[in-house]
Amino acid sequence: MGLNGYEDATRARRWSDEDALSLRRTLVDMTPAQRQEVIRRLITTFNSNTLDVQTRGASF
């Protein structure tokens, strides 16, 4: 996923179970700094209420 998947989801204004799963799979290959940046951006976006969060479990 990385930032491209995050950007795709924000353009679609939707965060799905598939997006969350993809992010979890990608996080393991990132450096700590990359993980921190992706999670920071995602949480900021969640808090802005600009995404329709459609996950049934953990959001990431």
Biopython code that builds the backbone (N, CA, C, O; Angstrom):
import numpy as np
from Bio.PDB.StructureBuilder import StructureBuilder

atoms = [
    (1, "MET", "N", (0.835, -1.181, 0.000)),
    (1, "MET", "CA", (0.000, 0.000, 0.000)),
    (1, "MET", "C", (0.875, 1.238, 0.000)),
    (1, "MET", "O", (0.893, 1.985, -0.978)),
    (2, "GLY", "N", (1.594, 1.461, 1.073)),
    (2, "GLY", "CA", (2.394, 2.667, 1.152)),
    (2, "GLY", "C", (1.544, 3.898, 0.981)),
    (2, "GLY", "O", (0.341, 3.874, 1.240)),
    (3, "LEU", "N", (2.152, 4.956, 0.551)),
    (3, "LEU", "CA", (1.403, 6.195, 0.387)),
    (3, "LEU", "C", (0.513, 6.164, -0.843)),
    (3, "LEU", "O", (-0.513, 6.843, -0.867)),
    (4, "ASN", "N", (0.873, 5.397, -1.869)),
    (4, "ASN", "CA", (0.024, 5.325, -3.062)),
    (4, "ASN", "C", (-1.344, 4.747, -2.731)),
    (4, "ASN", "O", (-2.360, 5.284, -3.173)),
    (5, "GLY", "N", (-1.390, 3.666, -1.965)),
    (5, "GLY", "CA", (-2.665, 3.072, -1.563)),
    (5, "GLY", "C", (-3.458, 4.003, -0.670)),
    (5, "GLY", "O", (-4.678, 4.113, -0.791)),
    (6, "TYR", "N", (-2.758, 4.667, 0.224)),
    (6, "TYR", "CA", (-3.402, 5.657, 1.092)),
    (6, "TYR", "C", (-4.002, 6.773, 0.237)),
    (6, "TYR", "O", (-5.139, 7.192, 0.455)),
    (7, "GLU", "N", (-3.228, 7.245, -0.731)),
    (7, "GLU", "CA", (-3.714, 8.324, -1.593)),
    (7, "GLU", "C", (-4.892, 7.864, -2.443)),
    (7, "GLU", "O", (-5.822, 8.636, -2.676)),
    (8, "ASP", "N", (-4.865, 6.614, -2.911)),
    (8, "ASP", "CA", (-6.010, 6.071, -3.658)),
    (8, "ASP", "C", (-7.261, 6.069, -2.785)),
    (8, "ASP", "O", (-8.340, 6.459, -3.232)),
    (9, "ALA", "N", (-7.111, 5.628, -1.544)),
    (9, "ALA", "CA", (-8.255, 5.570, -0.628)),
    (9, "ALA", "C", (-8.772, 6.969, -0.308)),
    (9, "ALA", "O", (-9.984, 7.170, -0.232)),
    (10, "THR", "N", (-7.885, 7.933, -0.121)),
    (10, "THR", "CA", (-8.353, 9.282, 0.198)),
    (10, "THR", "C", (-9.035, 9.923, -1.011)),
    (10, "THR", "O", (-9.984, 10.691, -0.853)),
    (11, "ARG", "N", (-8.561, 9.614, -2.202)),
    (11, "ARG", "CA", (-9.244, 10.123, -3.409)),
    (11, "ARG", "C", (-10.645, 9.529, -3.517)),
    (11, "ARG", "O", (-11.592, 10.209, -3.912)),
    (12, "ALA", "N", (-10.761, 8.256, -3.162)),
    (12, "ALA", "CA", (-12.062, 7.581, -3.210)),
    (12, "ALA", "C", (-12.936, 7.964, -2.011)),
    (12, "ALA", "O", (-14.135, 7.686, -1.988)),
    (13, "ARG", "N", (-12.313, 8.609, -1.015)),
    (13, "ARG", "CA", (-12.993, 9.005, 0.221)),
    (13, "ARG", "C", (-13.635, 7.824, 0.934)),
    (13, "ARG", "O", (-14.720, 7.925, 1.506)),
    (14, "ARG", "N", (-12.914, 6.688, 0.880)),
    (14, "ARG", "CA", (-13.422, 5.467, 1.488)),
    (14, "ARG", "C", (-12.243, 4.666, 2.010)),
    (14, "ARG", "O", (-11.221, 4.552, 1.333)),
    (15, "TRP", "N", (-12.375, 4.108, 3.210)),
    (15, "TRP", "CA", (-11.362, 3.243, 3.796)),
    (15, "TRP", "C", (-12.035, 1.921, 4.123)),
    (15, "TRP", "O", (-12.894, 1.845, 5.002)),
    (16, "SER", "N", (-11.637, 0.886, 3.406)),
    (16, "SER", "CA", (-12.314, -0.410, 3.508)),
    (16, "SER", "C", (-11.467, -1.429, 4.257)),
    (16, "SER", "O", (-10.311, -1.167, 4.591)),
    (17, "ASP", "N", (-12.054, -2.588, 4.515)),
    (17, "ASP", "CA", (-11.311, -3.699, 5.105)),
    (17, "ASP", "C", (-10.114, -4.074, 4.226)),
    (17, "ASP", "O", (-9.048, -4.415, 4.738)),
    (18, "GLU", "N", (-10.291, -4.012, 2.922)),
    (18, "GLU", "CA", (-9.206, -4.334, 2.001)),
    (18, "GLU", "C", (-8.067, -3.329, 2.126)),
    (18, "GLU", "O", (-6.896, -3.704, 2.068)),
    (19, "ASP", "N", (-8.409, -2.049, 2.297)),
    (19, "ASP", "CA", (-7.381, -1.020, 2.485)),
    (19, "ASP", "C", (-6.603, -1.275, 3.772)),
    (19, "ASP", "O", (-5.377, -1.167, 3.794)),
    (20, "ALA", "N", (-7.316, -1.611, 4.836)),
    (20, "ALA", "CA", (-6.673, -1.879, 6.125)),
    (20, "ALA", "C", (-5.756, -3.092, 6.024)),
    (20, "ALA", "O", (-4.633, -3.058, 6.529)),
    (21, "LEU", "N", (-6.213, -4.158, 5.384)),
    (21, "LEU", "CA", (-5.401, -5.355, 5.222)),
    (21, "LEU", "C", (-4.156, -5.058, 4.391)),
    (21, "LEU", "O", (-3.056, -5.493, 4.734)),
    (22, "SER", "N", (-4.329, -4.331, 3.322)),
    (22, "SER", "CA", (-3.204, -3.964, 2.478)),
    (22, "SER", "C", (-2.178, -3.144, 3.250)),
    (22, "SER", "O", (-0.974, -3.362, 3.117)),
    (23, "LEU", "N", (-2.651, -2.213, 4.048)),
    (23, "LEU", "CA", (-1.738, -1.397, 4.848)),
    (23, "LEU", "C", (-0.980, -2.264, 5.846)),
    (23, "LEU", "O", (0.235, -2.121, 5.986)),
    (24, "ARG", "N", (-1.672, -3.154, 6.536)),
    (24, "ARG", "CA", (-1.000, -4.034, 7.506)),
    (24, "ARG", "C", (0.100, -4.850, 6.842)),
    (24, "ARG", "O", (1.173, -5.031, 7.417)),
    (25, "ARG", "N", (-0.159, -5.338, 5.651)),
    (25, "ARG", "CA", (0.847, -6.126, 4.925)),
    (25, "ARG", "C", (2.040, -5.267, 4.523)),
    (25, "ARG", "O", (3.173, -5.749, 4.508)),
    (26, "THR", "N", (1.801, -4.023, 4.202)),
    (26, "THR", "CA", (2.857, -3.134, 3.750)),
    (26, "THR", "C", (3.682, -2.581, 4.900)),
    (26, "THR", "O", (4.882, -2.353, 4.746)),
    (27, "LEU", "N", (3.062, -2.363, 6.042)),
    (27, "LEU", "CA", (3.766, -1.764, 7.185)),
    (27, "LEU", "C", (4.988, -2.572, 7.594)),
    (27, "LEU", "O", (5.987, -1.994, 8.024)),
    (28, "VAL", "N", (4.935, -3.886, 7.472)),
    (28, "VAL", "CA", (6.052, -4.720, 7.922)),
    (28, "VAL", "C", (7.315, -4.489, 7.102)),
    (28, "VAL", "O", (8.417, -4.746, 7.586)),
    (29, "ASP", "N", (7.176, -4.015, 5.884)),
    (29, "ASP", "CA", (8.334, -3.784, 5.017)),
    (29, "ASP", "C", (8.852, -2.348, 5.083)),
    (29, "ASP", "O", (9.825, -2.010, 4.409)),
    (30, "MET", "N", (8.220, -1.515, 5.876)),
    (30, "MET", "CA", (8.619, -0.106, 5.975)),
    (30, "MET", "C", (9.606, 0.101, 7.115)),
    (30, "MET", "O", (9.665, -0.674, 8.070)),
    (31, "THR", "N", (10.367, 1.161, 6.981)),
    (31, "THR", "CA", (11.225, 1.568, 8.089)),
    (31, "THR", "C", (10.335, 2.168, 9.177)),
    (31, "THR", "O", (9.196, 2.546, 8.902)),
    (32, "PRO", "N", (10.837, 2.259, 10.396)),
    (32, "PRO", "CA", (10.040, 2.889, 11.448)),
    (32, "PRO", "C", (9.580, 4.309, 11.076)),
    (32, "PRO", "O", (8.447, 4.687, 11.375)),
    (33, "ALA", "N", (10.433, 5.078, 10.438)),
    (33, "ALA", "CA", (10.058, 6.448, 10.044)),
    (33, "ALA", "C", (8.945, 6.432, 9.003)),
    (33, "ALA", "O", (8.023, 7.246, 9.066)),
    (34, "GLN", "N", (9.024, 5.521, 8.056)),
    (34, "GLN", "CA", (7.972, 5.417, 7.035)),
    (34, "GLN", "C", (6.649, 5.012, 7.667)),
    (34, "GLN", "O", (5.606, 5.590, 7.362)),
    (35, "ARG", "N", (6.693, 4.006, 8.560)),
    (35, "ARG", "CA", (5.470, 3.576, 9.245)),
    (35, "ARG", "C", (4.845, 4.728, 10.014)),
    (35, "ARG", "O", (3.636, 4.950, 9.950)),
    (36, "GLN", "N", (5.675, 5.452, 10.734)),
    (36, "GLN", "CA", (5.183, 6.576, 11.526)),
    (36, "GLN", "C", (4.504, 7.619, 10.637)),
    (36, "GLN", "O", (3.447, 8.139, 10.991)),
    (37, "GLU", "N", (5.101, 7.924, 9.494)),
    (37, "GLU", "CA", (4.529, 8.928, 8.594)),
    (37, "GLU", "C", (3.200, 8.453, 8.002)),
    (37, "GLU", "O", (2.238, 9.218, 7.950)),
    (38, "VAL", "N", (3.143, 7.216, 7.562)),
    (38, "VAL", "CA", (1.906, 6.692, 6.974)),
    (38, "VAL", "C", (0.788, 6.676, 8.022)),
    (38, "VAL", "O", (-0.335, 7.095, 7.742)),
    (39, "ILE", "N", (1.094, 6.199, 9.210)),
    (39, "ILE", "CA", (0.075, 6.135, 10.263)),
    (39, "ILE", "C", (-0.340, 7.534, 10.689)),
    (39, "ILE", "O", (-1.521, 7.780, 10.934)),
    (40, "ARG", "N", (0.615, 8.453, 10.782)),
    (40, "ARG", "CA", (0.275, 9.843, 11.148)),
    (40, "ARG", "C", (-0.689, 10.449, 10.132)),
    (40, "ARG", "O", (-1.687, 11.069, 10.500)),
    (41, "ARG", "N", (-0.380, 10.262, 8.850)),
    (41, "ARG", "CA", (-1.249, 10.814, 7.806)),
    (41, "ARG", "C", (-2.631, 10.173, 7.831)),
    (41, "ARG", "O", (-3.645, 10.849, 7.658)),
    (42, "LEU", "N", (-2.660, 8.864, 8.049)),
    (42, "LEU", "CA", (-3.935, 8.164, 8.074)),
    (42, "LEU", "C", (-4.793, 8.617, 9.257)),
    (42, "LEU", "O", (-5.983, 8.880, 9.089)),
    (43, "ILE", "N", (-4.210, 8.708, 10.428)),
    (43, "ILE", "CA", (-4.960, 9.146, 11.605)),
    (43, "ILE", "C", (-5.446, 10.578, 11.438)),
    (43, "ILE", "O", (-6.573, 10.902, 11.812)),
    (44, "THR", "N", (-4.606, 11.429, 10.880)),
    (44, "THR", "CA", (-5.013, 12.813, 10.620)),
    (44, "THR", "C", (-6.216, 12.842, 9.680)),
    (44, "THR", "O", (-7.155, 13.612, 9.884)),
    (45, "THR", "N", (-6.178, 12.002, 8.656)),
    (45, "THR", "CA", (-7.295, 11.928, 7.711)),
    (45, "THR", "C", (-8.547, 11.382, 8.381)),
    (45, "THR", "O", (-9.642, 11.902, 8.166)),
    (46, "PHE", "N", (-8.394, 10.328, 9.197)),
    (46, "PHE", "CA", (-9.553, 9.794, 9.930)),
    (46, "PHE", "C", (-10.180, 10.883, 10.809)),
    (46, "PHE", "O", (-11.401, 11.035, 10.848)),
    (47, "ASN", "N", (-9.342, 11.625, 11.499)),
    (47, "ASN", "CA", (-9.844, 12.657, 12.415)),
    (47, "ASN", "C", (-10.496, 13.825, 11.691)),
    (47, "ASN", "O", (-11.294, 14.552, 12.284)),
    (48, "SER", "N", (-10.169, 14.014, 10.429)),
    (48, "SER", "CA", (-10.767, 15.119, 9.670)),
    (48, "SER", "C", (-12.145, 14.756, 9.133)),
    (48, "SER", "O", (-12.837, 15.606, 8.573)),
    (49, "ASN", "N", (-12.546, 13.493, 9.302)),
    (49, "ASN", "CA", (-13.847, 13.002, 8.827)),
    (49, "ASN", "C", (-14.030, 13.162, 7.324)),
    (49, "ASN", "O", (-15.144, 13.391, 6.853)),
    (50, "THR", "N", (-12.934, 13.042, 6.566)),
    (50, "THR", "CA", (-13.034, 13.133, 5.116)),
    (50, "THR", "C", (-13.100, 11.760, 4.450)),
    (50, "THR", "O", (-13.266, 11.662, 3.234)),
    (51, "LEU", "N", (-12.970, 10.700, 5.252)),
    (51, "LEU", "CA", (-13.071, 9.338, 4.733)),
    (51, "LEU", "C", (-14.294, 8.654, 5.321)),
    (51, "LEU", "O", (-14.637, 8.860, 6.485)),
    (52, "ASP", "N", (-14.936, 7.849, 4.516)),
    (52, "ASP", "CA", (-15.999, 6.974, 4.999)),
    (52, "ASP", "C", (-15.305, 5.679, 5.433)),
    (52, "ASP", "O", (-14.967, 4.838, 4.600)),
    (53, "VAL", "N", (-15.100, 5.531, 6.733)),
    (53, "VAL", "CA", (-14.397, 4.363, 7.259)),
    (53, "VAL", "C", (-15.390, 3.209, 7.318)),
    (53, "VAL", "O", (-16.359, 3.235, 8.077)),
    (54, "GLN", "N", (-15.121, 2.188, 6.491)),
    (54, "GLN", "CA", (-16.041, 1.071, 6.346)),
    (54, "GLN", "C", (-15.470, -0.228, 6.896)),
    (54, "GLN", "O", (-15.929, -1.309, 6.526)),
    (55, "THR", "N", (-14.482, -0.141, 7.769)),
    (55, "THR", "CA", (-13.882, -1.359, 8.315)),
    (55, "THR", "C", (-14.762, -1.955, 9.396)),
    (55, "THR", "O", (-15.453, -1.240, 10.123)),
    (56, "ARG", "N", (-14.726, -3.271, 9.489)),
    (56, "ARG", "CA", (-15.488, -3.962, 10.518)),
    (56, "ARG", "C", (-14.652, -4.258, 11.748)),
    (56, "ARG", "O", (-15.185, -4.611, 12.800)),
    (57, "GLY", "N", (-13.368, -4.117, 11.619)),
    (57, "GLY", "CA", (-12.444, -4.379, 12.719)),
    (57, "GLY", "C", (-11.512, -3.196, 12.862)),
    (57, "GLY", "O", (-11.911, -2.035, 12.763)),
    (58, "ALA", "N", (-10.256, -3.532, 13.098)),
    (58, "ALA", "CA", (-9.230, -2.494, 13.229)),
    (58, "ALA", "C", (-9.083, -1.731, 11.922)),
    (58, "ALA", "O", (-9.145, -2.317, 10.841)),
    (59, "SER", "N", (-8.892, -0.445, 12.022)),
    (59, "SER", "CA", (-8.778, 0.389, 10.826)),
    (59, "SER", "C", (-7.437, 0.274, 10.141)),
    (59, "SER", "O", (-7.284, 0.696, 8.995)),
    (60, "PHE", "N", (-6.454, -0.300, 10.836)),
    (60, "PHE", "CA", (-5.142, -0.560, 10.223)),
    (60, "PHE", "C", (-4.371, -1.521, 11.080)),
    (60, "PHE", "O", (-3.240, -1.875, 10.747)),
]
sb = StructureBuilder()
sb.init_structure("model")
sb.init_model(0)
sb.init_chain("A")
sb.init_seg("    ")
for serial, (resi, resn, name, xyz) in enumerate(atoms, 1):
    if name == "N":
        sb.init_residue(resn, " ", resi, " ")
    sb.init_atom(name, np.array(xyz, "f"), 0.0, 1.0, " ", f" {name:<3s}", serial, name[0])
structure = sb.get_structure()
